[in-house]
């Protein structure tokens, strides 16, 4: 079983960049869609960005067999 290392997720408007600790290259995926439902933010990517043994990135739960779904509690913007 592999150890889950530190992974950072940078969310852009149209893409997500996943960077793993100790790896010089980043994984880039296009955001196919996102929504908030029942207090959960869901982001669907166009490819797998997680390994089968990975279940969490910092702040995100990851799952999927063909594409990666990122989920986390929805952030409520109270600034407006």
N, CA, C and O atoms as CSV, one atom per row, in Angstrom:
chain,resi,resn,atom,element,x,y,z
A,1,UNK,N,N,0.846,-1.179,0.000
A,1,UNK,CA,C,0.000,0.000,0.000
A,1,UNK,C,C,0.891,1.242,0.000
A,1,UNK,O,O,1.863,1.325,0.751
A,2,UNK,N,N,0.553,2.175,-0.831
A,2,UNK,CA,C,1.334,3.399,-0.926
A,2,UNK,C,C,0.865,4.416,0.095
A,2,UNK,O,O,-0.303,4.433,0.483
A,3,UNK,N,N,1.780,5.258,0.525
A,3,UNK,CA,C,1.477,6.316,1.464
A,3,UNK,C,C,0.905,7.505,0.704
A,3,UNK,O,O,1.396,7.866,-0.366
A,4,UNK,N,N,-0.146,8.114,1.272
A,4,UNK,CA,C,-0.694,9.320,0.674
A,4,UNK,C,C,0.195,10.490,1.060
A,4,UNK,O,O,0.306,10.822,2.241
A,5,UNK,N,N,0.827,11.117,0.079
A,5,UNK,CA,C,1.686,12.261,0.332
A,5,UNK,C,C,0.902,13.548,0.271
A,5,UNK,O,O,-0.300,13.551,0.005
A,6,UNK,N,N,1.593,14.636,0.520
A,6,UNK,CA,C,0.953,15.951,0.476
A,6,UNK,C,C,0.626,16.308,-0.969
A,6,UNK,O,O,1.480,16.231,-1.852
A,7,UNK,N,N,-0.606,16.694,-1.189
A,7,UNK,CA,C,-1.085,17.071,-2.511
A,7,UNK,C,C,-1.749,18.429,-2.399
A,7,UNK,O,O,-2.580,18.642,-1.516
A,8,UNK,N,N,-1.389,19.361,-3.293
A,8,UNK,CA,C,-2.064,20.652,-3.307
A,8,UNK,C,C,-2.949,20.722,-4.545
A,8,UNK,O,O,-2.597,20.229,-5.617
A,9,UNK,N,N,-4.101,21.343,-4.367
A,9,UNK,CA,C,-5.068,21.508,-5.449
A,9,UNK,C,C,-5.267,23.001,-5.661
A,9,UNK,O,O,-5.705,23.711,-4.755
A,10,UNK,N,N,-4.946,23.475,-6.858
A,10,UNK,CA,C,-5.149,24.878,-7.207
A,10,UNK,C,C,-6.307,24.949,-8.189
A,10,UNK,O,O,-6.261,24.363,-9.270
A,11,UNK,N,N,-7.341,25.674,-7.794
A,11,UNK,CA,C,-8.564,25.747,-8.591
A,11,UNK,C,C,-8.566,27.040,-9.380
A,11,UNK,O,O,-8.523,28.127,-8.805
A,12,UNK,N,N,-8.618,26.920,-10.697
A,12,UNK,CA,C,-8.779,28.070,-11.565
A,12,UNK,C,C,-10.226,28.173,-11.997
A,12,UNK,O,O,-11.086,27.468,-11.470
A,13,UNK,N,N,-10.501,29.042,-12.947
A,13,UNK,CA,C,-11.865,29.180,-13.436
A,13,UNK,C,C,-12.264,27.989,-14.307
A,13,UNK,O,O,-13.397,27.513,-14.233
A,14,UNK,N,N,-11.329,27.509,-15.131
A,14,UNK,CA,C,-11.622,26.418,-16.064
A,14,UNK,C,C,-10.779,25.166,-15.850
A,14,UNK,O,O,-11.084,24.117,-16.418
A,15,UNK,N,N,-9.728,25.257,-15.045
A,15,UNK,CA,C,-8.834,24.122,-14.838
A,15,UNK,C,C,-8.493,23.943,-13.362
A,15,UNK,O,O,-8.634,24.854,-12.545
A,16,UNK,N,N,-8.038,22.727,-13.058
A,16,UNK,CA,C,-7.527,22.390,-11.737
A,16,UNK,C,C,-6.101,21.890,-11.929
A,16,UNK,O,O,-5.827,21.112,-12.843
A,17,UNK,N,N,-5.195,22.339,-11.066
A,17,UNK,CA,C,-3.813,21.882,-11.103
A,17,UNK,C,C,-3.539,21.122,-9.810
A,17,UNK,O,O,-3.735,21.651,-8.716
A,18,UNK,N,N,-3.087,19.884,-9.942
A,18,UNK,CA,C,-2.785,19.031,-8.804
A,18,UNK,C,C,-1.271,18.840,-8.758
A,18,UNK,O,O,-0.665,18.389,-9.730
A,19,UNK,N,N,-0.671,19.186,-7.630
A,19,UNK,CA,C,0.777,19.080,-7.454
A,19,UNK,C,C,1.065,18.178,-6.271
A,19,UNK,O,O,0.547,18.385,-5.174
A,20,UNK,N,N,1.900,17.170,-6.507
A,20,UNK,CA,C,2.269,16.228,-5.455
A,20,UNK,C,C,3.652,16.550,-4.905
A,20,UNK,O,O,4.562,16.926,-5.644
A,21,UNK,N,N,3.784,16.397,-3.620
A,21,UNK,CA,C,5.066,16.598,-2.949
A,21,UNK,C,C,6.088,15.608,-3.501
A,21,UNK,O,O,5.817,14.410,-3.583
A,22,UNK,N,N,7.259,16.111,-3.879
A,22,UNK,CA,C,8.323,15.249,-4.374
A,22,UNK,C,C,8.245,14.916,-5.855
A,22,UNK,O,O,9.082,14.167,-6.360
A,23,UNK,N,N,7.259,15.454,-6.561
A,23,UNK,CA,C,7.102,15.213,-7.994
A,23,UNK,C,C,7.249,16.542,-8.711
A,23,UNK,O,O,6.614,17.527,-8.334
A,24,UNK,N,N,8.083,16.575,-9.745
A,24,UNK,CA,C,8.378,17.845,-10.401
A,24,UNK,C,C,7.298,18.312,-11.374
A,24,UNK,O,O,7.239,19.495,-11.709
A,25,UNK,N,N,6.449,17.400,-11.829
A,25,UNK,CA,C,5.406,17.792,-12.776
A,25,UNK,C,C,4.052,17.883,-12.074
A,25,UNK,O,O,3.811,17.222,-11.063
A,26,UNK,N,N,3.186,18.706,-12.627
A,26,UNK,CA,C,1.834,18.861,-12.092
A,26,UNK,C,C,0.846,18.192,-13.042
A,26,UNK,O,O,1.129,18.018,-14.228
A,27,UNK,N,N,-0.296,17.825,-12.516
A,27,UNK,CA,C,-1.376,17.271,-13.334
A,27,UNK,C,C,-2.415,18.367,-13.526
A,27,UNK,O,O,-2.867,18.981,-12.560
A,28,UNK,N,N,-2.790,18.607,-14.781
A,28,UNK,CA,C,-3.772,19.640,-15.104
A,28,UNK,C,C,-5.007,18.958,-15.675
A,28,UNK,O,O,-4.901,18.094,-16.545
A,29,UNK,N,N,-6.182,19.351,-15.181
A,29,UNK,CA,C,-7.438,18.796,-15.679
A,29,UNK,C,C,-8.427,19.930,-15.918
A,29,UNK,O,O,-8.438,20.928,-15.197
A,30,UNK,N,N,-9.243,19.760,-16.929
A,30,UNK,CA,C,-10.282,20.733,-17.254
A,30,UNK,C,C,-11.501,20.459,-16.374
A,30,UNK,O,O,-11.878,19.307,-16.157
A,31,UNK,N,N,-12.104,21.519,-15.879
A,31,UNK,CA,C,-13.325,21.394,-15.087
A,31,UNK,C,C,-14.501,21.226,-16.055
A,31,UNK,O,O,-14.785,22.117,-16.855
A,32,UNK,N,N,-15.178,20.084,-15.973
A,32,UNK,CA,C,-16.335,19.834,-16.821
A,32,UNK,C,C,-17.589,20.498,-16.249
A,32,UNK,O,O,-18.486,20.891,-16.995
A,33,UNK,N,N,-17.642,20.615,-14.954
A,33,UNK,CA,C,-18.791,21.234,-14.313
A,33,UNK,C,C,-18.610,21.265,-12.814
A,33,UNK,O,O,-17.828,20.498,-12.253
A,34,UNK,N,N,-19.334,22.152,-12.174
A,34,UNK,CA,C,-19.325,22.195,-10.718
A,34,UNK,C,C,-20.692,22.650,-10.227
A,34,UNK,O,O,-21.420,23.364,-10.917
A,35,UNK,N,N,-21.015,22.214,-9.012
A,35,UNK,CA,C,-22.284,22.602,-8.424
A,35,UNK,C,C,-22.193,22.493,-6.921
A,35,UNK,O,O,-21.292,21.857,-6.375
A,36,UNK,N,N,-23.146,23.127,-6.264
A,36,UNK,CA,C,-23.275,23.021,-4.819
A,36,UNK,C,C,-24.641,22.411,-4.556
A,36,UNK,O,O,-25.661,22.924,-5.017
A,37,UNK,N,N,-24.653,21.306,-3.808
A,37,UNK,CA,C,-25.904,20.632,-3.492
A,37,UNK,C,C,-25.848,20.149,-2.054
A,37,UNK,O,O,-24.898,19.484,-1.642
A,38,UNK,N,N,-26.875,20.493,-1.301
A,38,UNK,CA,C,-26.981,20.078,0.097
A,38,UNK,C,C,-25.733,20.457,0.904
A,38,UNK,O,O,-25.284,19.694,1.760
A,39,UNK,N,N,-25.184,21.635,0.625
A,39,UNK,CA,C,-24.035,22.125,1.369
A,39,UNK,C,C,-22.701,21.510,0.974
A,39,UNK,O,O,-21.711,21.664,1.689
A,40,UNK,N,N,-22.666,20.811,-0.161
A,40,UNK,CA,C,-21.434,20.175,-0.640
A,40,UNK,C,C,-21.096,20.718,-2.020
A,40,UNK,O,O,-21.938,20.741,-2.917
A,41,UNK,N,N,-19.842,21.157,-2.178
A,41,UNK,CA,C,-19.347,21.596,-3.482
A,41,UNK,C,C,-18.809,20.377,-4.224
A,41,UNK,O,O,-18.028,19.606,-3.666
A,42,UNK,N,N,-19.221,20.200,-5.474
A,42,UNK,CA,C,-18.788,19.069,-6.295
A,42,UNK,C,C,-18.175,19.618,-7.577
A,42,UNK,O,O,-18.784,20.435,-8.268
A,43,UNK,N,N,-16.961,19.161,-7.889
A,43,UNK,CA,C,-16.273,19.582,-9.105
A,43,UNK,C,C,-15.935,18.323,-9.899
A,43,UNK,O,O,-15.262,17.423,-9.395
A,44,UNK,N,N,-16.411,18.267,-11.155
A,44,UNK,CA,C,-16.152,17.126,-12.029
A,44,UNK,C,C,-15.043,17.491,-13.013
A,44,UNK,O,O,-15.123,18.507,-13.704
A,45,UNK,N,N,-14.012,16.656,-13.069
A,45,UNK,CA,C,-12.865,16.904,-13.942
A,45,UNK,C,C,-12.922,16.009,-15.175
A,45,UNK,O,O,-13.650,15.017,-15.191
A,46,UNK,N,N,-12.163,16.353,-16.197
A,46,UNK,CA,C,-12.191,15.608,-17.456
A,46,UNK,C,C,-11.288,14.380,-17.468
A,46,UNK,O,O,-11.224,13.680,-18.479
A,47,UNK,N,N,-10.600,14.107,-16.391
A,47,UNK,CA,C,-9.678,12.966,-16.327
A,47,UNK,C,C,-9.466,12.561,-14.873
A,47,UNK,O,O,-9.869,13.273,-13.953
A,48,UNK,N,N,-8.843,11.434,-14.681
A,48,UNK,CA,C,-8.452,11.017,-13.338
A,48,UNK,C,C,-7.212,11.793,-12.917
A,48,UNK,O,O,-6.236,11.870,-13.664
A,49,UNK,N,N,-7.252,12.357,-11.745
A,49,UNK,CA,C,-6.070,13.035,-11.207
A,49,UNK,C,C,-5.641,12.394,-9.892
A,49,UNK,O,O,-4.695,12.858,-9.254
A,50,UNK,N,N,-6.330,11.331,-9.483
A,50,UNK,CA,C,-5.983,10.636,-8.253
A,50,UNK,C,C,-5.667,9.168,-8.549
A,50,UNK,O,O,-6.132,8.595,-9.535
A,51,UNK,N,N,-4.877,8.592,-7.678
A,51,UNK,CA,C,-4.534,7.175,-7.785
A,51,UNK,C,C,-5.600,6.355,-7.042
A,51,UNK,O,O,-6.310,6.900,-6.197
A,52,UNK,N,N,-5.722,5.062,-7.342
A,52,UNK,CA,C,-6.755,4.239,-6.692
A,52,UNK,C,C,-6.674,4.232,-5.167
A,52,UNK,O,O,-7.701,4.090,-4.503
A,53,UNK,N,N,-5.497,4.379,-4.607
A,53,UNK,CA,C,-5.331,4.357,-3.147
A,53,UNK,C,C,-5.591,5.717,-2.499
A,53,UNK,O,O,-5.651,5.804,-1.272
A,54,UNK,N,N,-5.745,6.773,-3.287
A,54,UNK,CA,C,-5.966,8.100,-2.730
A,54,UNK,C,C,-7.461,8.354,-2.529
A,54,UNK,O,O,-8.273,8.113,-3.422
A,55,UNK,N,N,-7.802,8.839,-1.350
A,55,UNK,CA,C,-9.191,9.160,-1.041
A,55,UNK,C,C,-9.370,10.628,-0.673
A,55,UNK,O,O,-10.486,11.147,-0.698
A,56,UNK,N,N,-8.280,11.291,-0.334
A,56,UNK,CA,C,-8.345,12.696,0.061
A,56,UNK,C,C,-7.135,13.459,-0.420
A,56,UNK,O,O,-6.011,12.958,-0.397
A,57,UNK,N,N,-7.383,14.679,-0.857
A,57,UNK,CA,C,-6.344,15.682,-1.051
A,57,UNK,C,C,-6.619,16.718,0.035
A,57,UNK,O,O,-7.699,16.713,0.626
A,58,UNK,N,N,-5.691,17.580,0.302
A,58,UNK,CA,C,-5.883,18.566,1.353
A,58,UNK,C,C,-7.151,19.369,1.081
A,58,UNK,O,O,-7.213,20.137,0.122
A,59,UNK,N,N,-8.161,19.186,1.931
A,59,UNK,CA,C,-9.414,19.918,1.810
A,59,UNK,C,C,-10.436,19.307,0.874
A,59,UNK,O,O,-11.566,19.794,0.816
A,60,UNK,N,N,-10.091,18.265,0.142
A,60,UNK,CA,C,-10.997,17.659,-0.833
A,60,UNK,C,C,-11.082,16.152,-0.629
A,60,UNK,O,O,-10.088,15.510,-0.291
A,61,UNK,N,N,-12.257,15.596,-0.833
A,61,UNK,CA,C,-12.428,14.154,-0.957
A,61,UNK,C,C,-12.396,13.855,-2.447
A,61,UNK,O,O,-13.009,14.576,-3.235
A,62,UNK,N,N,-11.688,12.796,-2.848
A,62,UNK,CA,C,-11.574,12.447,-4.268
A,62,UNK,C,C,-12.131,11.057,-4.503
A,62,UNK,O,O,-11.965,10.157,-3.680
A,63,UNK,N,N,-12.803,10.895,-5.655
A,63,UNK,CA,C,-13.324,9.586,-6.043
A,63,UNK,C,C,-13.580,9.592,-7.538
A,63,UNK,O,O,-13.580,10.643,-8.179
A,64,UNK,N,N,-13.796,8.414,-8.079
A,64,UNK,CA,C,-14.120,8.289,-9.495
A,64,UNK,C,C,-13.311,7.196,-10.148
A,64,UNK,O,O,-12.193,6.895,-9.730
A,65,UNK,N,N,-13.898,6.592,-11.201
A,65,UNK,CA,C,-13.241,5.516,-11.932
A,65,UNK,C,C,-12.775,5.965,-13.311
A,65,UNK,O,O,-11.788,5.445,-13.829
A,66,UNK,N,N,-13.471,6.921,-13.906
A,66,UNK,CA,C,-13.129,7.405,-15.234
A,66,UNK,C,C,-12.688,8.864,-15.175
A,66,UNK,O,O,-11.751,9.267,-15.863
A,67,UNK,N,N,-13.360,9.637,-14.362
A,67,UNK,CA,C,-12.979,11.019,-14.107
A,67,UNK,C,C,-12.932,11.214,-12.601
A,67,UNK,O,O,-13.518,10.429,-11.855
A,68,UNK,N,N,-12.246,12.242,-12.152
A,68,UNK,CA,C,-12.186,12.530,-10.730
A,68,UNK,C,C,-13.300,13.490,-10.352
A,68,UNK,O,O,-13.539,14.489,-11.030
A,69,UNK,N,N,-13.981,13.166,-9.252
A,69,UNK,CA,C,-14.921,14.081,-8.634
A,69,UNK,C,C,-14.279,14.583,-7.355
A,69,UNK,O,O,-13.906,13.797,-6.484
A,70,UNK,N,N,-14.155,15.891,-7.248
A,70,UNK,CA,C,-13.652,16.519,-6.029
A,70,UNK,C,C,-14.861,17.012,-5.239
A,70,UNK,O,O,-15.739,17.664,-5.805
A,71,UNK,N,N,-14.921,16.714,-3.949
A,71,UNK,CA,C,-16.010,17.208,-3.114
A,71,UNK,C,C,-15.445,17.771,-1.823
A,71,UNK,O,O,-14.419,17.318,-1.316
A,72,UNK,N,N,-16.151,18.779,-1.302
A,72,UNK,CA,C,-15.801,19.371,-0.009
A,72,UNK,C,C,-17.022,20.149,0.477
A,72,UNK,O,O,-17.917,20.458,-0.310
A,73,UNK,N,N,-17.062,20.463,1.767
A,73,UNK,CA,C,-18.149,21.303,2.247
A,73,UNK,C,C,-18.142,22.631,1.504
A,73,UNK,O,O,-17.079,23.203,1.259
A,74,UNK,N,N,-19.312,23.118,1.147
A,74,UNK,CA,C,-19.414,24.376,0.396
A,74,UNK,C,C,-18.948,25.546,1.252
A,74,UNK,O,O,-19.230,25.620,2.449
A,75,UNK,N,N,-18.235,26.450,0.612
A,75,UNK,CA,C,-17.780,27.675,1.261
A,75,UNK,C,C,-18.830,28.741,1.006
A,75,UNK,O,O,-19.173,29.020,-0.143
A,76,UNK,N,N,-19.337,29.335,2.072
A,76,UNK,CA,C,-20.348,30.364,1.942
A,76,UNK,C,C,-19.671,31.729,1.951
A,76,UNK,O,O,-18.933,32.058,2.879
A,77,UNK,N,N,-19.924,32.510,0.927
A,77,UNK,CA,C,-19.338,33.856,0.796
A,77,UNK,C,C,-20.263,34.860,1.477
A,77,UNK,O,O,-21.356,35.139,0.984
A,78,UNK,N,N,-19.827,35.394,2.595
A,78,UNK,CA,C,-20.634,36.357,3.363
A,78,UNK,C,C,-20.181,37.798,3.124
A,78,UNK,O,O,-20.592,38.704,3.849
A,79,UNK,N,N,-19.339,38.013,2.114
A,79,UNK,CA,C,-18.787,39.355,1.891
A,79,UNK,C,C,-19.757,40.275,1.163
A,79,UNK,O,O,-19.525,41.483,1.127
A,80,UNK,N,N,-20.821,39.760,0.588
A,80,UNK,CA,C,-21.751,40.616,-0.150
A,80,UNK,C,C,-22.974,40.946,0.662
A,80,UNK,O,O,-23.857,41.659,0.186
